[in-house]
């Protein structure tokens, strides 16, 4: 009998991709991991060229060579595989804890195949456009 090897050990598991978080924010998320059954993965600067799917552990094509300077982009989280009610609860708890994470995104079928650094750039553009509208 052949052993079955899962292609993605994280399939369906709530995951948080963390970028450039300070120790306090990382601690807040790590403290919530058991309650949500989630895994947290710190994205390293040299991994910014990987696709979101690759960072989630999927066997996915794509990516490019990219090393992102942490100073180039503020802290961010990218959330995957959360039920809507859990996502809302997690975001509320982060707000209550005064977590300083200016960029947040949810993985979608569209952005799943984006390069992580490009997704961060898009989030920065959206944030700037929102700030401009608020003036």
Secondary structure, 3 states (H helix, E strand, C coil): CCCCCCCCCCCCCCEEEEECCCHHHHHHHHHHHHHHCCEEEECCHHHCCCEHHHHCCCCCCCCCCCCCCHHHCCCEEEEECCCHHHHHHHHHHHHHCCCCCCEEEECCCCHHHCEHHHHHHHHHHHHHHHHHHHC
